[in-house]
Amino acid sequence: MSTQEYFKLNAEEIFEDVIKLEKEKFVSIEGIEFIVRPNVYPSDKFRTTSFVLKNIQPYLKDKTVCDMGCGLGVVGQYALEHGAKRVVQADINPYAIENAEANRELHKGLNKETSIYQSDCFDNVPKQIFDIIVWNMPFHTEPMVIKNPLEHAFHDPYFQSLKKFLNQLPDYSHENTLTFIAFSNKGDIEGIEKIFDSSNLNWELWKVINADQAYDNRIYLIK
């Protein structure tokens, strides 16, 4: 199924399509080759991926970057390709961690400064300060019980992970840190913006594309 069709599907339909992958494959994202393994968010399938990468690219050189919810490791690897000096990747899904490690090995010439942690938000990430933090967060926040690790890529019931992330964020940031959170009006825009307001962090709706389509893609900036 193409990128142009995926955004039209609901979370359950996307999950059922993604879970069909039975063996690893190679894909190219913004000119970089990646391994995609079963049970991992396939970044090549989603419009948000290239949208985020192209917009953060000017901010990456010589920066320390956190790729939160890293999946197969696209943001972190892209950051290294564009001059980041150090990258930390984190994901709650153990299959994603193995996939990100495989892509670190695939690009091992660039990955001397990459650390990867299985972590619920920053829970298992050693205390450190980042210049850039990027999270392409789940769009679907309705109540549900997550039974498969892959479902974390699509669901954040009651915004529980977002609330944890924002509470932990000050411990990993300095006054000039830029935090980019990708979302969509396919999700609960009023809900996410209320949470941003209640966090007492400075935030703005930074970029929006596809506003003329059924669902947009947007990046919130916290600084």
N, C-alpha and C positions, 0 to 999 in steps of 0.2 A: 504494500500500500504506500502511496507517495506522500511526501511531506504536505502537498497541497490538499490531501484528503484527511489527514490525521486530525487536524484541528476541529473538524466537524463532528468527530466522534465523542461520545461520553467516556468517562474514565473506565468504566467496565468494558466497553467495546475495545478501547485501546489496550487495556491489560490483556484481554483475550487474544488480541492479535500479536502482541509482543511476546507473550508466553509460549507461542508456537515455535520460536527459534530453538532448534535442538543442537546446533553446533556453532562454533565460533565462525565469524566471517570478518572480512576486512572492508572498511569503508574509508572514504576520503571526506574530511570536513575542513573547509577553508584551506585546502591544499595540503593537509596533514593526514597521514595514514593512521588509522586506529583499528585495533581489534575490538569487535563487539562479541560478547559472550552471552549465553542464555541467562535469564533472570536478572538482567541489567538494563537500565533505561537506555534505549538506543538513540543517542543524541542526534544521529543523522536523520531521524524521522521527524524532527520537530522544528518548526519555524523559529522558535525562541533561540535556538543554539547559535545560528549565524548572526542573528540580531544582536545578541549579547556580545559575542566575540568582536564583531566589527566596531561596536561602540566603546568597549573597554580598551581596545588596542592602543590608543594614544597615551594611556595612563600606566602602561606596564613596565617600561624600560627602567631597569635598576631598582625595581620595587620588590618588596616581600609580599607574596600573594597567598591568600587562603581560598582554596576551591572547595567550598562547602557543598555537601551533597554531590560529590564529584562524579558519581556514576563511573563510567569507563575512563574518566580522567581528561576530558577534552579541554576544559578551561585552564587547568594547570599546565598541560602540555603546550597549549596555544600561548600561554603567558611566557613560558620558557623560550619558545620560538621567537617571541617578540621582545626578548631582552630582560625578562624578570630575573632577579638575582637569586631568588629562593622561593620555593613553592611548598605549601602544605596542602594535602588533600584529605578530606574526611567524608565518610559516608556510613550510614547506619546499616546498610545492606552488605553482608559478608561477601556475596558474589561480586558486588561492585568493587570491593577492596581487591579481590583477586584479579579482576579485570584491569583496574587501574595499575596494579603492580605489573601485569603483563605488558601494558602500554609503556610503563616506565622502562622496562627491559627492552622493548622494541626501539625506544628512542634513547638508549642508555648513554649515548654521547652527550646528551643535554641534561641528563637527570641526576647529576652529582648532588644537586641541592634540592632534592624532592623527598619529602617524608609523607607517608600515607598511614592514616589511622582509621580503624573502625570505631565510629563514635556517633552518639546521638547528639547532634549539634557539637558544641565544644567539649563535651564531657570528658573525652579521652585525649584531647589535644593539649600537649604541654603548654603551660602559660608562656606566652610570647606576644609580641606586638606586630601587627601587620599594617602595611601601607594600603593594601587593596584586599577587600573581601568580596567574594562573588557567590551568590546563591540563586540558582534557578529553582525556586521553591515549588512545591505541589500547588496546583490550582484548586483542588477540590477539598473542601473543609467540612463537609457534612459528616455527621456522626457515623462511625463504622468501626468494626473490629478488624484490625489488620492481621491477616493470617499468613501472608506470603511476603517475604522481605521486599520483593519488587513493588508491592503496593505502596510502600513509602514514597516512591517516586511520583505518585499521582495523588496521594491523599495525605492531608494533615488535619485530622479530625479536630474541630473546635479551635483551629490555629494553635494547637498545643506546642508544636515544634517552633513555630514562629515566635511565640511568647518566650520560650526558653532561649532561643537564639538572641533575641533582643535583650533579655536580662543578662546574658553572658557577654554580649558584645563589648561593653566598656572595658572589660578585663583584657581584651585582645586588640584594643584600638588606641591610637594617640589622637591628638586634636586635629590632625590633618588626614586621618584615615578616611578613605572613600569606600563605602559599602554599597554594592549594587545588588538589588533584589529583583529578580525577574518574576513577573506575574501576568495576569490577563483578566479582562472583564468576563471571561468564561467562569471565573471564580467570584468570590464575594468582595467586590471593591469597597463597598461601604464598611464591611467588617474589617478588612485589612487596614484601611486608613484610620479607623477608630483606634485600632491597636497601636499604630504608629503614633497617633496623637497622645495616647495614654502613656507611651514609653518615655516621654520628655526628651526624646532625641530629635535632632533637626533633620527633617526629611522633605523630599519633594518628588513629585511625579516628573521624572527626568526625560524620558523618551517614550514615544508611543508610535507604533506602526500598525497597519492593517485596521485602522479605525473605521474604514468604509466597508469592512467585511463583518460577518456574523460575530466574530470574536477578535479582539485586538491582542497585541503583544505589547507589554509595557515594562519599563525598568524604573523602579524607585531608587532614589539615591539618598543614603543617610550619611551625613558628614558632621 
